[in-house]
Amino acid sequence: MDNVHYYIVLLLAIIAGFVIIKKVASCLLKTVLFVFLLVLLACAYFVLQG
């Protein structure tokens, strides 16, 4: 019975880790795309000014 509890806890930890990593990666991806867009807009601004 002890092994069953161990595997249940391990499975829950894997699922929780996957969900957390998915959320963090999603947030990180949005941040990277936002920074890329800002850099692109800044480059366009300076090219059109010059």
ModelCIF file with pLDDT and N, C-alpha, C, O atoms, coordinates in Angstrom:
data_MODEL
#
_entry.id   MODEL 
#
_entity.id                         1 
_entity.type                       polymer 
_entity.pdbx_number_of_molecules   1 
#
_entity_poly.entity_id                      1 
_entity_poly.type                           'polypeptide(L)' 
_entity_poly.nstd_linkage                   no 
_entity_poly.nstd_monomer                   no 
_entity_poly.pdbx_seq_one_letter_code       MDNVHYYIVLLLAIIAGFVIIKKVASCLLKTVLFVFLLVLLACAYFVLQG 
_entity_poly.pdbx_seq_one_letter_code_can   MDNVHYYIVLLLAIIAGFVIIKKVASCLLKTVLFVFLLVLLACAYFVLQG 
_entity_poly.pdbx_strand_id                 A 
#
loop_
_entity_poly_seq.entity_id 
_entity_poly_seq.num 
_entity_poly_seq.mon_id 
_entity_poly_seq.hetero 
1 1  MET n 
1 2  ASP n 
1 3  ASN n 
1 4  VAL n 
1 5  HIS n 
1 6  TYR n 
1 7  TYR n 
1 8  ILE n 
1 9  VAL n 
1 10 LEU n 
1 11 LEU n 
1 12 LEU n 
1 13 ALA n 
1 14 ILE n 
1 15 ILE n 
1 16 ALA n 
1 17 GLY n 
1 18 PHE n 
1 19 VAL n 
1 20 ILE n 
1 21 ILE n 
1 22 LYS n 
1 23 LYS n 
1 24 VAL n 
1 25 ALA n 
1 26 SER n 
1 27 CYS n 
1 28 LEU n 
1 29 LEU n 
1 30 LYS n 
1 31 THR n 
1 32 VAL n 
1 33 LEU n 
1 34 PHE n 
1 35 VAL n 
1 36 PHE n 
1 37 LEU n 
1 38 LEU n 
1 39 VAL n 
1 40 LEU n 
1 41 LEU n 
1 42 ALA n 
1 43 CYS n 
1 44 ALA n 
1 45 TYR n 
1 46 PHE n 
1 47 VAL n 
1 48 LEU n 
1 49 GLN n 
1 50 GLY n 
#
_struct_asym.id          A 
_struct_asym.entity_id   1 
#
loop_
_ma_qa_metric.id 
_ma_qa_metric.mode 
_ma_qa_metric.name 
_ma_qa_metric.software_group_id 
_ma_qa_metric.type 
1 global pLDDT . pLDDT 
2 local  pLDDT . pLDDT 
#
_ma_qa_metric_global.metric_id      1 
_ma_qa_metric_global.metric_value   84.56 
_ma_qa_metric_global.model_id       1 
_ma_qa_metric_global.ordinal_id     1 
#
loop_
_ma_qa_metric_local.label_asym_id 
_ma_qa_metric_local.label_comp_id 
_ma_qa_metric_local.label_seq_id 
_ma_qa_metric_local.metric_id 
_ma_qa_metric_local.metric_value 
_ma_qa_metric_local.model_id 
_ma_qa_metric_local.ordinal_id 
A MET 1  2 56.00 1 1  
A ASP 2  2 69.00 1 2  
A ASN 3  2 76.00 1 3  
A VAL 4  2 83.00 1 4  
A HIS 5  2 83.00 1 5  
A TYR 6  2 80.00 1 6  
A TYR 7  2 84.00 1 7  
A ILE 8  2 86.00 1 8  
A VAL 9  2 85.00 1 9  
A LEU 10 2 83.00 1 10 
A LEU 11 2 86.00 1 11 
A LEU 12 2 88.00 1 12 
A ALA 13 2 88.00 1 13 
A ILE 14 2 87.00 1 14 
A ILE 15 2 89.00 1 15 
A ALA 16 2 88.00 1 16 
A GLY 17 2 84.00 1 17 
A PHE 18 2 86.00 1 18 
A VAL 19 2 86.00 1 19 
A ILE 20 2 84.00 1 20 
A ILE 21 2 83.00 1 21 
A LYS 22 2 85.00 1 22 
A LYS 23 2 85.00 1 23 
A VAL 24 2 84.00 1 24 
A ALA 25 2 84.00 1 25 
A SER 26 2 86.00 1 26 
A CYS 27 2 86.00 1 27 
A LEU 28 2 83.00 1 28 
A LEU 29 2 82.00 1 29 
A LYS 30 2 86.00 1 30 
A THR 31 2 87.00 1 31 
A VAL 32 2 89.00 1 32 
A LEU 33 2 88.00 1 33 
A PHE 34 2 92.00 1 34 
A VAL 35 2 92.00 1 35 
A PHE 36 2 92.00 1 36 
A LEU 37 2 90.00 1 37 
A LEU 38 2 90.00 1 38 
A VAL 39 2 91.00 1 39 
A LEU 40 2 89.00 1 40 
A LEU 41 2 88.00 1 41 
A ALA 42 2 88.00 1 42 
A CYS 43 2 87.00 1 43 
A ALA 44 2 83.00 1 44 
A TYR 45 2 84.00 1 45 
A PHE 46 2 86.00 1 46 
A VAL 47 2 86.00 1 47 
A LEU 48 2 83.00 1 48 
A GLN 49 2 81.00 1 49 
A GLY 50 2 67.00 1 50 
#
loop_
_atom_site.group_PDB 
_atom_site.id 
_atom_site.type_symbol 
_atom_site.label_atom_id 
_atom_site.label_alt_id 
_atom_site.label_comp_id 
_atom_site.label_asym_id 
_atom_site.label_entity_id 
_atom_site.label_seq_id 
_atom_site.pdbx_PDB_ins_code 
_atom_site.Cartn_x 
_atom_site.Cartn_y 
_atom_site.Cartn_z 
_atom_site.occupancy 
_atom_site.B_iso_or_equiv 
_atom_site.pdbx_formal_charge 
_atom_site.auth_seq_id 
_atom_site.auth_comp_id 
_atom_site.auth_asym_id 
_atom_site.auth_atom_id 
_atom_site.pdbx_PDB_model_num 
ATOM 1   N N  . MET A 1 1  ? 0.825  -1.206 0.000   1.00 56.00 ? 1  MET A N  1 
ATOM 2   C CA . MET A 1 1  ? 0.000  0.000  0.000   1.00 56.00 ? 1  MET A CA 1 
ATOM 3   C C  . MET A 1 1  ? 0.856  1.251  0.000   1.00 56.00 ? 1  MET A C  1 
ATOM 4   O O  . MET A 1 1  ? 0.444  2.284  -0.526  1.00 56.00 ? 1  MET A O  1 
ATOM 5   N N  . ASP A 1 2  ? 2.046  1.171  0.585   1.00 69.00 ? 2  ASP A N  1 
ATOM 6   C CA . ASP A 1 2  ? 2.934  2.332  0.630   1.00 69.00 ? 2  ASP A CA 1 
ATOM 7   C C  . ASP A 1 2  ? 3.390  2.735  -0.772  1.00 69.00 ? 2  ASP A C  1 
ATOM 8   O O  . ASP A 1 2  ? 3.499  3.924  -1.072  1.00 69.00 ? 2  ASP A O  1 
ATOM 9   N N  . ASN A 1 3  ? 3.658  1.744  -1.632  1.00 76.00 ? 3  ASN A N  1 
ATOM 10  C CA . ASN A 1 3  ? 4.099  2.044  -2.987  1.00 76.00 ? 3  ASN A CA 1 
ATOM 11  C C  . ASN A 1 3  ? 3.020  2.747  -3.798  1.00 76.00 ? 3  ASN A C  1 
ATOM 12  O O  . ASN A 1 3  ? 3.324  3.584  -4.647  1.00 76.00 ? 3  ASN A O  1 
ATOM 13  N N  . VAL A 1 4  ? 1.758  2.407  -3.538  1.00 83.00 ? 4  VAL A N  1 
ATOM 14  C CA . VAL A 1 4  ? 0.658  3.043  -4.258  1.00 83.00 ? 4  VAL A CA 1 
ATOM 15  C C  . VAL A 1 4  ? 0.608  4.528  -3.926  1.00 83.00 ? 4  VAL A C  1 
ATOM 16  O O  . VAL A 1 4  ? 0.432  5.357  -4.819  1.00 83.00 ? 4  VAL A O  1 
ATOM 17  N N  . HIS A 1 5  ? 0.760  4.867  -2.661  1.00 83.00 ? 5  HIS A N  1 
ATOM 18  C CA . HIS A 1 5  ? 0.770  6.272  -2.259  1.00 83.00 ? 5  HIS A CA 1 
ATOM 19  C C  . HIS A 1 5  ? 1.953  6.998  -2.883  1.00 83.00 ? 5  HIS A C  1 
ATOM 20  O O  . HIS A 1 5  ? 1.825  8.140  -3.325  1.00 83.00 ? 5  HIS A O  1 
ATOM 21  N N  . TYR A 1 6  ? 3.099  6.337  -2.919  1.00 80.00 ? 6  TYR A N  1 
ATOM 22  C CA . TYR A 1 6  ? 4.297  6.945  -3.512  1.00 80.00 ? 6  TYR A CA 1 
ATOM 23  C C  . TYR A 1 6  ? 4.053  7.276  -4.981  1.00 80.00 ? 6  TYR A C  1 
ATOM 24  O O  . TYR A 1 6  ? 4.390  8.372  -5.430  1.00 80.00 ? 6  TYR A O  1 
ATOM 25  N N  . TYR A 1 7  ? 3.472  6.347  -5.732  1.00 84.00 ? 7  TYR A N  1 
ATOM 26  C CA . TYR A 1 7  ? 3.234  6.579  -7.158  1.00 84.00 ? 7  TYR A CA 1 
ATOM 27  C C  . TYR A 1 7  ? 2.154  7.633  -7.398  1.00 84.00 ? 7  TYR A C  1 
ATOM 28  O O  . TYR A 1 7  ? 2.235  8.393  -8.363  1.00 84.00 ? 7  TYR A O  1 
ATOM 29  N N  . ILE A 1 8  ? 1.158  7.684  -6.538  1.00 86.00 ? 8  ILE A N  1 
ATOM 30  C CA . ILE A 1 8  ? 0.117  8.713  -6.663  1.00 86.00 ? 8  ILE A CA 1 
ATOM 31  C C  . ILE A 1 8  ? 0.718  10.098 -6.428  1.00 86.00 ? 8  ILE A C  1 
ATOM 32  O O  . ILE A 1 8  ? 0.450  11.028 -7.189  1.00 86.00 ? 8  ILE A O  1 
ATOM 33  N N  . VAL A 1 9  ? 1.525  10.237 -5.384  1.00 85.00 ? 9  VAL A N  1 
ATOM 34  C CA . VAL A 1 9  ? 2.164  11.524 -5.097  1.00 85.00 ? 9  VAL A CA 1 
ATOM 35  C C  . VAL A 1 9  ? 3.118  11.902 -6.227  1.00 85.00 ? 9  VAL A C  1 
ATOM 36  O O  . VAL A 1 9  ? 3.173  13.065 -6.627  1.00 85.00 ? 9  VAL A O  1 
ATOM 37  N N  . LEU A 1 10 ? 3.866  10.935 -6.741  1.00 83.00 ? 10 LEU A N  1 
ATOM 38  C CA . LEU A 1 10 ? 4.787  11.191 -7.844  1.00 83.00 ? 10 LEU A CA 1 
ATOM 39  C C  . LEU A 1 10 ? 4.035  11.639 -9.089  1.00 83.00 ? 10 LEU A C  1 
ATOM 40  O O  . LEU A 1 10 ? 4.472  12.565 -9.773  1.00 83.00 ? 10 LEU A O  1 
ATOM 41  N N  . LEU A 1 11 ? 2.920  11.001 -9.391  1.00 86.00 ? 11 LEU A N  1 
ATOM 42  C CA . LEU A 1 11 ? 2.109  11.382 -10.541 1.00 86.00 ? 11 LEU A CA 1 
ATOM 43  C C  . LEU A 1 11 ? 1.543  12.790 -10.375 1.00 86.00 ? 11 LEU A C  1 
ATOM 44  O O  . LEU A 1 11 ? 1.554  13.580 -11.319 1.00 86.00 ? 11 LEU A O  1 
ATOM 45  N N  . LEU A 1 12 ? 1.054  13.102 -9.192  1.00 88.00 ? 12 LEU A N  1 
ATOM 46  C CA . LEU A 1 12 ? 0.545  14.453 -8.935  1.00 88.00 ? 12 LEU A CA 1 
ATOM 47  C C  . LEU A 1 12 ? 1.645  15.504 -9.052  1.00 88.00 ? 12 LEU A C  1 
ATOM 48  O O  . LEU A 1 12 ? 1.407  16.599 -9.562  1.00 88.00 ? 12 LEU A O  1 
ATOM 49  N N  . ALA A 1 13 ? 2.855  15.174 -8.581  1.00 88.00 ? 13 ALA A N  1 
ATOM 50  C CA . ALA A 1 13 ? 3.971  16.109 -8.684  1.00 88.00 ? 13 ALA A CA 1 
ATOM 51  C C  . ALA A 1 13 ? 4.355  16.349 -10.146 1.00 88.00 ? 13 ALA A C  1 
ATOM 52  O O  . ALA A 1 13 ? 4.668  17.477 -10.527 1.00 88.00 ? 13 ALA A O  1 
ATOM 53  N N  . ILE A 1 14 ? 4.333  15.312 -10.949 1.00 87.00 ? 14 ILE A N  1 
ATOM 54  C CA . ILE A 1 14 ? 4.654  15.460 -12.365 1.00 87.00 ? 14 ILE A CA 1 
ATOM 55  C C  . ILE A 1 14 ? 3.605  16.321 -13.067 1.00 87.00 ? 14 ILE A C  1 
ATOM 56  O O  . ILE A 1 14 ? 3.945  17.194 -13.867 1.00 87.00 ? 14 ILE A O  1 
ATOM 57  N N  . ILE A 1 15 ? 2.339  16.075 -12.768 1.00 89.00 ? 15 ILE A N  1 
ATOM 58  C CA . ILE A 1 15 ? 1.269  16.866 -13.382 1.00 89.00 ? 15 ILE A CA 1 
ATOM 59  C C  . ILE A 1 15 ? 1.368  18.327 -12.945 1.00 89.00 ? 15 ILE A C  1 
ATOM 60  O O  . ILE A 1 15 ? 1.245  19.227 -13.777 1.00 89.00 ? 15 ILE A O  1 
ATOM 61  N N  . ALA A 1 16 ? 1.585  18.573 -11.666 1.00 88.00 ? 16 ALA A N  1 
ATOM 62  C CA . ALA A 1 16 ? 1.703  19.945 -11.170 1.00 88.00 ? 16 ALA A CA 1 
ATOM 63  C C  . ALA A 1 16 ? 2.921  20.640 -11.792 1.00 88.00 ? 16 ALA A C  1 
ATOM 64  O O  . ALA A 1 16 ? 2.838  21.806 -12.177 1.00 88.00 ? 16 ALA A O  1 
ATOM 65  N N  . GLY A 1 17 ? 4.035  19.937 -11.889 1.00 84.00 ? 17 GLY A N  1 
ATOM 66  C CA . GLY A 1 17 ? 5.223  20.518 -12.508 1.00 84.00 ? 17 GLY A CA 1 
ATOM 67  C C  . GLY A 1 17 ? 4.990  20.864 -13.962 1.00 84.00 ? 17 GLY A C  1 
ATOM 68  O O  . GLY A 1 17 ? 5.434  21.913 -14.428 1.00 84.00 ? 17 GLY A O  1 
ATOM 69  N N  . PHE A 1 18 ? 4.298  19.995 -14.689 1.00 86.00 ? 18 PHE A N  1 
ATOM 70  C CA . PHE A 1 18 ? 4.002  20.256 -16.095 1.00 86.00 ? 18 PHE A CA 1 
ATOM 71  C C  . PHE A 1 18 ? 3.130  21.495 -16.244 1.00 86.00 ? 18 PHE A C  1 
ATOM 72  O O  . PHE A 1 18 ? 3.380  22.333 -17.110 1.00 86.00 ? 18 PHE A O  1 
ATOM 73  N N  . VAL A 1 19 ? 2.099  21.614 -15.394 1.00 86.00 ? 19 VAL A N  1 
ATOM 74  C CA . VAL A 1 19 ? 1.202  22.770 -15.462 1.00 86.00 ? 19 VAL A CA 1 
ATOM 75  C C  . VAL A 1 19 ? 1.957  24.049 -15.132 1.00 86.00 ? 19 VAL A C  1 
ATOM 76  O O  . VAL A 1 19 ? 1.779  25.063 -15.808 1.00 86.00 ? 19 VAL A O  1 
ATOM 77  N N  . ILE A 1 20 ? 2.795  24.015 -14.104 1.00 84.00 ? 20 ILE A N  1 
ATOM 78  C CA . ILE A 1 20 ? 3.557  25.208 -13.713 1.00 84.00 ? 20 ILE A CA 1 
ATOM 79  C C  . ILE A 1 20 ? 4.528  25.612 -14.811 1.00 84.00 ? 20 ILE A C  1 
ATOM 80  O O  . ILE A 1 20 ? 4.628  26.795 -15.137 1.00 84.00 ? 20 ILE A O  1 
ATOM 81  N N  . ILE A 1 21 ? 5.241  24.656 -15.386 1.00 83.00 ? 21 ILE A N  1 
ATOM 82  C CA . ILE A 1 21 ? 6.191  24.973 -16.455 1.00 83.00 ? 21 ILE A CA 1 
ATOM 83  C C  . ILE A 1 21 ? 5.454  25.529 -17.667 1.00 83.00 ? 21 ILE A C  1 
ATOM 84  O O  . ILE A 1 21 ? 5.949  26.448 -18.320 1.00 83.00 ? 21 ILE A O  1 
ATOM 85  N N  . LYS A 1 22 ? 4.293  24.993 -17.975 1.00 85.00 ? 22 LYS A N  1 
ATOM 86  C CA . LYS A 1 22 ? 3.508  25.481 -19.107 1.00 85.00 ? 22 LYS A CA 1 
ATOM 87  C C  . LYS A 1 22 ? 3.095  26.927 -18.888 1.00 85.00 ? 22 LYS A C  1 
ATOM 88  O O  . LYS A 1 22 ? 3.165  27.737 -19.813 1.00 85.00 ? 22 LYS A O  1 
ATOM 89  N N  . LYS A 1 23 ? 2.663  27.263 -17.676 1.00 85.00 ? 23 LYS A N  1 
ATOM 90  C CA . LYS A 1 23 ? 2.260  28.640 -17.366 1.00 85.00 ? 23 LYS A CA 1 
ATOM 91  C C  . LYS A 1 23 ? 3.457  29.585 -17.435 1.00 85.00 ? 23 LYS A C  1 
ATOM 92  O O  . LYS A 1 23 ? 3.354  30.673 -18.001 1.00 85.00 ? 23 LYS A O  1 
ATOM 93  N N  . VAL A 1 24 ? 4.578  29.183 -16.872 1.00 84.00 ? 24 VAL A N  1 
ATOM 94  C CA . VAL A 1 24 ? 5.773  30.031 -16.874 1.00 84.00 ? 24 VAL A CA 1 
ATOM 95  C C  . VAL A 1 24 ? 6.282  30.221 -18.291 1.00 84.00 ? 24 VAL A C  1 
ATOM 96  O O  . VAL A 1 24 ? 6.658  31.329 -18.673 1.00 84.00 ? 24 VAL A O  1 
ATOM 97  N N  . ALA A 1 25 ? 6.299  29.154 -19.072 1.00 84.00 ? 25 ALA A N  1 
ATOM 98  C CA . ALA A 1 25 ? 6.771  29.257 -20.449 1.00 84.00 ? 25 ALA A CA 1 
ATOM 99  C C  . ALA A 1 25 ? 5.858  30.155 -21.265 1.00 84.00 ? 25 ALA A C  1 
ATOM 100 O O  . ALA A 1 25 ? 6.327  30.924 -22.105 1.00 84.00 ? 25 ALA A O  1 
ATOM 101 N N  . SER A 1 26 ? 4.575  30.063 -21.028 1.00 86.00 ? 26 SER A N  1 
ATOM 102 C CA . SER A 1 26 ? 3.620  30.906 -21.743 1.00 86.00 ? 26 SER A CA 1 
ATOM 103 C C  . SER A 1 26 ? 3.858  32.370 -21.402 1.00 86.00 ? 26 SER A C  1 
ATOM 104 O O  . SER A 1 26 ? 3.877  33.219 -22.293 1.00 86.00 ? 26 SER A O  1 
ATOM 105 N N  . CYS A 1 27 ? 4.037  32.667 -20.140 1.00 86.00 ? 27 CYS A N  1 
ATOM 106 C CA . CYS A 1 27 ? 4.300  34.031 -19.709 1.00 86.00 ? 27 CYS A CA 1 
ATOM 107 C C  . CYS A 1 27 ? 5.632  34.525 -20.265 1.00 86.00 ? 27 CYS A C  1 
ATOM 108 O O  . CYS A 1 27 ? 5.740  35.666 -20.714 1.00 86.00 ? 27 CYS A O  1 
ATOM 109 N N  . LEU A 1 28 ? 6.638  33.666 -20.232 1.00 83.00 ? 28 LEU A N  1 
ATOM 110 C CA . LEU A 1 28 ? 7.950  34.033 -20.746 1.00 83.00 ? 28 LEU A CA 1 
ATOM 111 C C  . LEU A 1 28 ? 7.884  34.291 -22.239 1.00 83.00 ? 28 LEU A C  1 
ATOM 112 O O  . LEU A 1 28 ? 8.508  35.235 -22.724 1.00 83.00 ? 28 LEU A O  1 
ATOM 113 N N  . LEU A 1 29 ? 7.151  33.484 -22.973 1.00 82.00 ? 29 LEU A N  1 
ATOM 114 C CA . LEU A 1 29 ? 7.014  33.671 -24.414 1.00 82.00 ? 29 LEU A CA 1 
ATOM 115 C C  . LEU A 1 29 ? 6.328  34.994 -24.729 1.00 82.00 ? 29 LEU A C  1 
ATOM 116 O O  . LEU A 1 29 ? 6.740  35.702 -25.648 1.00 82.00 ? 29 LEU A O  1 
ATOM 117 N N  . LYS A 1 30 ? 5.292  35.332 -23.981 1.00 86.00 ? 30 LYS A N  1 
ATOM 118 C CA . LYS A 1 30 ? 4.606  36.608 -24.185 1.00 86.00 ? 30 LYS A CA 1 
ATOM 119 C C  . LYS A 1 30 ? 5.554  37.777 -23.913 1.00 86.00 ? 30 LYS A C  1 
ATOM 120 O O  . LYS A 1 30 ? 5.535  38.768 -24.642 1.00 86.00 ? 30 LYS A O  1 
ATOM 121 N N  . THR A 1 31 ? 6.375  37.671 -22.878 1.00 87.00 ? 31 THR A N  1 
ATOM 122 C CA . THR A 1 31 ? 7.324  38.724 -22.553 1.00 87.00 ? 31 THR A CA 1 
ATOM 123 C C  . THR A 1 31 ? 8.366  38.892 -23.650 1.00 87.00 ? 31 THR A C  1 
ATOM 124 O O  . THR A 1 31 ? 8.691  40.017 -24.031 1.00 87.00 ? 31 THR A O  1 
ATOM 125 N N  . VAL A 1 32 ? 8.885  37.794 -24.152 1.00 89.00 ? 32 VAL A N  1 
ATOM 126 C CA . VAL A 1 32 ? 9.885  37.855 -25.223 1.00 89.00 ? 32 VAL A CA 1 
ATOM 127 C C  . VAL A 1 32 ? 9.282  38.469 -26.478 1.00 89.00 ? 32 VAL A C  1 
ATOM 128 O O  . VAL A 1 32 ? 9.922  39.301 -27.121 1.00 89.00 ? 32 VAL A O  1 
ATOM 129 N N  . LEU A 1 33 ? 8.069  38.079 -26.840 1.00 88.00 ? 33 LEU A N  1 
ATOM 130 C CA . LEU A 1 33 ? 7.424  38.656 -28.017 1.00 88.00 ? 33 LEU A CA 1 
ATOM 131 C C  . LEU A 1 33 ? 7.154  40.146 -27.834 1.00 88.00 ? 33 LEU A C  1 
ATOM 132 O O  . LEU A 1 33 ? 7.292  40.915 -28.786 1.00 88.00 ? 33 LEU A O  1 
ATOM 133 N N  . PHE A 1 34 ? 6.772  40.565 -26.634 1.00 92.00 ? 34 PHE A N  1 
ATOM 134 C CA . PHE A 1 34 ? 6.531  41.977 -26.359 1.00 92.00 ? 34 PHE A CA 1 
ATOM 135 C C  . PHE A 1 34 ? 7.815  42.789 -26.488 1.00 92.00 ? 34 PHE A C  1 
ATOM 136 O O  . PHE A 1 34 ? 7.805  43.869 -27.079 1.00 92.00 ? 34 PHE A O  1 
ATOM 137 N N  . VAL A 1 35 ? 8.917  42.284 -25.945 1.00 92.00 ? 35 VAL A N  1 
ATOM 138 C CA . VAL A 1 35 ? 10.201 42.976 -26.051 1.00 92.00 ? 35 VAL A CA 1 
ATOM 139 C C  . VAL A 1 35 ? 10.644 43.046 -27.516 1.00 92.00 ? 35 VAL A C  1 
ATOM 140 O O  . VAL A 1 35 ? 11.145 44.079 -27.959 1.00 92.00 ? 35 VAL A O  1 
ATOM 141 N N  . PHE A 1 36 ? 10.464 41.959 -28.268 1.00 92.00 ? 36 PHE A N  1 
ATOM 142 C CA . PHE A 1 36 ? 10.809 41.943 -29.688 1.00 92.00 ? 36 PHE A CA 1 
ATOM 143 C C  . PHE A 1 36 ? 10.000 42.985 -30.449 1.00 92.00 ? 36 PHE A C  1 
ATOM 144 O O  . PHE A 1 36 ? 10.538 43.681 -31.310 1.00 92.00 ? 36 PHE A O  1 
ATOM 145 N N  . LEU A 1 37 ? 8.714  43.097 -30.140 1.00 90.00 ? 37 LEU A N  1 
ATOM 146 C CA . LEU A 1 37 ? 7.869  44.084 -30.789 1.00 90.00 ? 37 LEU A CA 1 
ATOM 147 C C  . LEU A 1 37 ? 8.328  45.505 -30.459 1.00 90.00 ? 37 LEU A C  1 
ATOM 148 O O  . LEU A 1 37 ? 8.345  46.366 -31.339 1.00 90.00 ? 37 LEU A O  1 
ATOM 149 N N  . LEU A 1 38 ? 8.697  45.760 -29.208 1.00 90.00 ? 38 LEU A N  1 
ATOM 150 C CA . LEU A 1 38 ? 9.202  47.076 -28.836 1.00 90.00 ? 38 LEU A CA 1 
ATOM 151 C C  . LEU A 1 38 ? 10.488 47.418 -29.573 1.00 90.00 ? 38 LEU A C  1 
ATOM 152 O O  . LEU A 1 38 ? 10.655 48.548 -30.030 1.00 90.00 ? 38 LEU A O  1 
ATOM 153 N N  . VAL A 1 39 ? 11.396 46.460 -29.694 1.00 91.00 ? 39 VAL A N  1 
ATOM 154 C CA . VAL A 1 39 ? 12.645 46.688 -30.417 1.00 91.00 ? 39 VAL A CA 1 
ATOM 155 C C  . VAL A 1 39 ? 12.363 46.960 -31.891 1.00 91.00 ? 39 VAL A C  1 
ATOM 156 O O  . VAL A 1 39 ? 12.973 47.843 -32.493 1.00 91.00 ? 39 VAL A O  1 
ATOM 157 N N  . LEU A 1 40 ? 11.448 46.205 -32.462 1.00 89.00 ? 40 LEU A N  1 
ATOM 158 C CA . LEU A 1 40 ? 11.084 46.399 -33.865 1.00 89.00 ? 40 LEU A CA 1 
ATOM 159 C C  . LEU A 1 40 ? 10.489 47.780 -34.095 1.00 89.00 ? 40 LEU A C  1 
ATOM 160 O O  . LEU A 1 40 ? 10.826 48.446 -35.074 1.00 89.00 ? 40 LEU A O  1 
ATOM 161 N N  . LEU A 1 41 ? 9.614  48.213 -33.210 1.00 88.00 ? 41 LEU A N  1 
ATOM 162 C CA . LEU A 1 41 ? 9.022  49.544 -33.327 1.00 88.00 ? 41 LEU A CA 1 
ATOM 163 C C  . LEU A 1 41 ? 10.071 50.642 -33.147 1.00 88.00 ? 41 LEU A C  1 
ATOM 164 O O  . LEU A 1 41 ? 10.034 51.653 -33.847 1.00 88.00 ? 41 LEU A O  1 
ATOM 165 N N  . ALA A 1 42 ? 10.999 50.450 -32.219 1.00 88.00 ? 42 ALA A N  1 
ATOM 166 C CA . ALA A 1 42 ? 12.056 51.438 -32.007 1.00 88.00 ? 42 ALA A CA 1 
ATOM 167 C C  . ALA A 1 42 ? 12.949 51.534 -33.246 1.00 88.00 ? 42 ALA A C  1 
ATOM 168 O O  . ALA A 1 42 ? 13.316 52.631 -33.666 1.00 88.00 ? 42 ALA A O  1 
ATOM 169 N N  . CYS A 1 43 ? 13.296 50.389 -33.827 1.00 87.00 ? 43 CYS A N  1 
ATOM 170 C CA . CYS A 1 43 ? 14.125 50.398 -35.046 1.00 87.00 ? 43 CYS A CA 1 
ATOM 171 C C  . CYS A 1 43 ? 13.395 51.093 -36.184 1.00 87.00 ? 43 CYS A C  1 
ATOM 172 O O  . CYS A 1 43 ? 13.994 51.891 -36.905 1.00 87.00 ? 43 CYS A O  1 
ATOM 173 N N  . ALA A 1 44 ? 12.120 50.804 -36.355 1.00 83.00 ? 44 ALA A N  1 
ATOM 174 C CA . ALA A 1 44 ? 11.337 51.436 -37.409 1.00 83.00 ? 44 ALA A CA 1 
ATOM 175 C C  . ALA A 1 44 ? 11.271 52.940 -37.187 1.00 83.00 ? 44 ALA A C  1 
ATOM 176 O O  . ALA A 1 44 ? 11.363 53.708 -38.145 1.00 83.00 ? 44 ALA A O  1 
ATOM 177 N N  . TYR A 1 45 ? 11.114 53.369 -35.957 1.00 84.00 ? 45 TYR A N  1 
ATOM 178 C CA . TYR A 1 45 ? 11.050 54.783 -35.640 1.00 84.00 ? 45 TYR A CA 1 
ATOM 179 C C  . TYR A 1 45 ? 12.348 55.491 -36.029 1.00 84.00 ? 45 TYR A C  1 
ATOM 180 O O  . TYR A 1 45 ? 12.315 56.532 -36.684 1.00 84.00 ? 45 TYR A O  1 
ATOM 181 N N  . PHE A 1 46 ? 13.498 54.924 -35.624 1.00 86.00 ? 46 PHE A N  1 
ATOM 182 C CA . PHE A 1 46 ? 14.760 55.567 -35.905 1.00 86.00 ? 46 PHE A CA 1 
ATOM 183 C C  . PHE A 1 46 ? 15.140 55.514 -37.381 1.00 86.00 ? 46 PHE A C  1 
ATOM 184 O O  . PHE A 1 46 ? 15.778 56.436 -37.888 1.00 86.00 ? 46 PHE A O  1 
ATOM 185 N N  . VAL A 1 47 ? 14.755 54.442 -38.075 1.00 86.00 ? 47 VAL A N  1 
ATOM 186 C CA . VAL A 1 47 ? 15.032 54.355 -39.517 1.00 86.00 ? 47 VAL A CA 1 
ATOM 187 C C  . VAL A 1 47 ? 14.205 55.383 -40.284 1.00 86.00 ? 47 VAL A C  1 
ATOM 188 O O  . VAL A 1 47 ? 14.714 56.029 -41.200 1.00 86.00 ? 47 VAL A O  1 
ATOM 189 N N  . LEU A 1 48 ? 12.949 55.537 -39.918 1.00 83.00 ? 48 LEU A N  1 
ATOM 190 C CA . LEU A 1 48 ? 12.093 56.490 -40.610 1.00 83.00 ? 48 LEU A CA 1 
ATOM 191 C C  . LEU A 1 48 ? 12.448 57.939 -40.263 1.00 83.00 ? 48 LEU A C  1 
ATOM 192 O O  . LEU A 1 48 ? 12.194 58.841 -41.061 1.00 83.00 ? 48 LEU A O  1 
ATOM 193 N N  . GLN A 1 49 ? 13.020 58.167 -39.108 1.00 81.00 ? 49 GLN A N  1 
ATOM 194 C CA . GLN A 1 49 ? 13.448 59.502 -38.717 1.00 81.00 ? 49 GLN A CA 1 
ATOM 195 C C  . GLN A 1 49 ? 14.711 59.937 -39.458 1.00 81.00 ? 49 GLN A C  1 
ATOM 196 O O  . GLN A 1 49 ? 14.863 61.108 -39.806 1.00 81.00 ? 49 GLN A O  1 
ATOM 197 N N  . GLY A 1 50 ? 15.608 58.990 -39.694 1.00 67.00 ? 50 GLY A N  1 
ATOM 198 C CA . GLY A 1 50 ? 16.922 59.297 -40.234 1.00 67.00 ? 50 GLY A CA 1 
ATOM 199 C C  . GLY A 1 50 ? 16.911 59.345 -41.718 1.00 67.00 ? 50 GLY A C  1 
ATOM 200 O O  . GLY A 1 50 ? 17.946 59.593 -42.335 1.00 67.00 ? 50 GLY A O  1 
#
